[in-house]
Amino acid sequence: MIHPVALIGLALDAAIGWPNRLYAAIGHPVGGFARVIGACEARWNRPDRSAAVRRALGVVTLLLLILIAIIAGLAIETLCYALFGRWGWIAAGVFAWPGLAQHSLYVHVRPVARALGAGDMAAAREAVARIVGRDVASLDEAGVARAGIESLAESFCDGVAAPLCWLLFAGLPGLWAYKAINTADSLIGHQEEPFRAFGWASARCDDLFNFIPARLSALLICIAGIGGWRVMARDHRRHASPNAGWPEAAMAGALGIALAGPIAYDGVRQKKPWIGGEGRAATAADLTKALTIYVRACALLWLIAGGVIWAL
């Protein structure tokens, strides 16, 4: 009986997110995954080991994370129903709550839109720096707006659609296994050294677990934005990720703007292809509209969760 759990988790997340006081008191579950990853990386990802050995130890790290997540999810789910009987799904929904990030994503992107709308570029750059890894010091209005919109579109998949899909498919074990994989990808799934070999398994597994959610999130963005289909179908391949390009291209098409393009990391400028290249430059108004599309797309996910309940 996993299906009603999703609506409880979605409702709690939408209403209050993960409150700062709660975070200060107990942290966040993904912090536990991060500590495991950090300990394994420090012990096993040593430069004196060959790339093959480091890749194998990266696989072991990922399997350990997934095992911890599945065992914890199964134990919590079993305990919820053992303690509360047929009302155990309510308790399970509470444990699904921190795995969803509708509220958190909105409240992190909204300050960027507000600062841009007010013409305060310093505040806008400071706000967007909290959600992206690119260099922001030289970004103009279009650059800041693009960064916010790209982060919003990609994180709609990683933070909302994908965890919800895995929750509906496999309950709490599925949700937290996905969060463990996604956390590993964020921390060590990089092409650059020293993580290229050690993080290989995490990056590939994250690609696999996001395959369907990425395409679902793109479809929902097009529906919520009343358009974007042509750009989504044409430009999703222009992103380096096999998944992130789908929601980003959908958002670019829905807004009629150009995303991606040249970008700088740590002072090094990278030439990335444009997504929605015939579109105009992004503005503060586009970022605000993207937030509206995001809220609508989240509402569509609620309908999907409700449809699963009805079907089961």
KEMAR-434434 format. One record per residue (C-alpha): x, y, z. Coordinates in steps of 0.05 Angstrom, whole numbers, plus 5000, padded with zeros to 4 digits. Example, Ala and Ser with C-alpha at 12.3 -4.5 7.8 and 13.67 -1.06 7.14 Angstrom:
residues 2
524649105156
527349795143
end
This chain:
residues 312
500050005000
504950534976
500550994936
497251464987
504151595017
505952034958
500352534969
502052605043
509352735025
507553224971
502653595016
507553675073
513153895027
508754394990
506054685055
512454765096
518354475059
523954255105
523854785160
530355115182
529054935254
528154205236
534454225194
538254545252
535654015300
536553375260
539553565193
536853255129
536952515109
541352655048
546552915096
547452195120
548651965049
553752525040
557552305102
557951585077
560251825008
565452285040
568251735084
568751245026
571751764980
577051965030
579051245044
578550934974
579451484921
586951544931
591451794874
596351224884
590950724861
589750574788
583550834752
580750124747
581350014822
578250694838
572550544790
571249874825
571350204893
566550734867
561850164848
562549884919
560950574948
554750634906
552249934923
553450074997
549350714992
543650374956
543649795006
543350285065
537650665032
533450045015
534349725083
532550375118
526550485073
523949775084
525049815159
521450485166
515650255121
514849605160
515049975226
509850485204
504749945187
506549535248
505250115294
499350445260
496049885222
491750115163
493650835179
500950685171
501051035103
500251705139
506551575180
510151315118
508251965082
511852355136
518151965121
517252095046
516552845059
523953035062
525352654997
521253154956
523553864942
517754264911
517954794965
525454844972
526554934897
521355484893
524055874953
531155844927
529456084856
524256614876
529357094908
533257104842
526957314804
525257844856
532158144855
532358154779
525458464776
527759014823
533959134781
538658944838
543958554800
548558464861
542958134900
540857724839
547957464829
548557294903
541956924902
543356524839
550356344865
546855934918
543655474867
548755414810
556055254806
557955714748
561656374756
556556924768
560657554779
560257774707
553157534691
548358054663
540758014670
540157494615
545757074645
542657074714
535756924687
538456354645
542056054705
535756084748
531355794694
536155234677
536855044750
529355054760
527954614699
533354104714
531754074789
524353974774
526553294749
531953134802
528353424862
520953294848
519052864789
524352314797
523652204872
516052194864
516451684807
520851224849
516451314910
510351114869
514050534838
517650244899
515350604962
520250895012
525950414991
525350664919
525051394940
531051374985
535150934938
534051474885
536052024934
542451644952
544251564878
542752284862
546852524921
552652104899
552252374829
552153094855
558252984899
562752514859
559452394791
564052874754
568252794691
574053184722
579252874766
579652644821
572552374811
572652134738
573851404756
571151374827
564651724810
563451364743
558350864772
554451414808
553951844745
551651264701
546751004753
543751704761
542951744685
539051084687
534551264746
532851944714
531451674644
523851634649
522952204700
526852694656
522352564596
516152594640
518353254670
519453544600
512453334578
509453644640
513254304629
510654334557
503554204581
504154704638
507455224592
502555094535
508054984485
515354814476
514454144441
518554304379
524454574417
524154004467
524253484411
529753834372
534554104425
534553614483
540753284452
544653934456
545753844531
551753444556
547153034600
542552514568
537052734615
537753464635
536853694564
529653464563
526653934616
531354504598
529454464524
522054424543
522655044587
526555424533
521155264482
515355424529
518456104545
521056254474
528056394499
535156134490
538355744547
545255444558
550555744512
557555964533
558755914608
564655984656
566755524713
572655714758
574856244709
574855774649
569955954594
566455354562
562955364495
556355004504
551154974448
544955394454
538355064471
532655424437
537855824399
532856214357
529556474421
530757164451
535057314512
532057124579
529357664625
526957734696
519857664671
521656994640
524456734705
517956934740
513956584685
518355974692
516455944766
509155954746
510255384697
513955004751
508155074800
503254824746
507854244729
508154054803
500554074805
500453584746
504853114786
499653144841
494552914790
499052344769
499852124841
492352164850
491351764787
495851214814
491651194877
485251124836
488250584792
490750174850
end
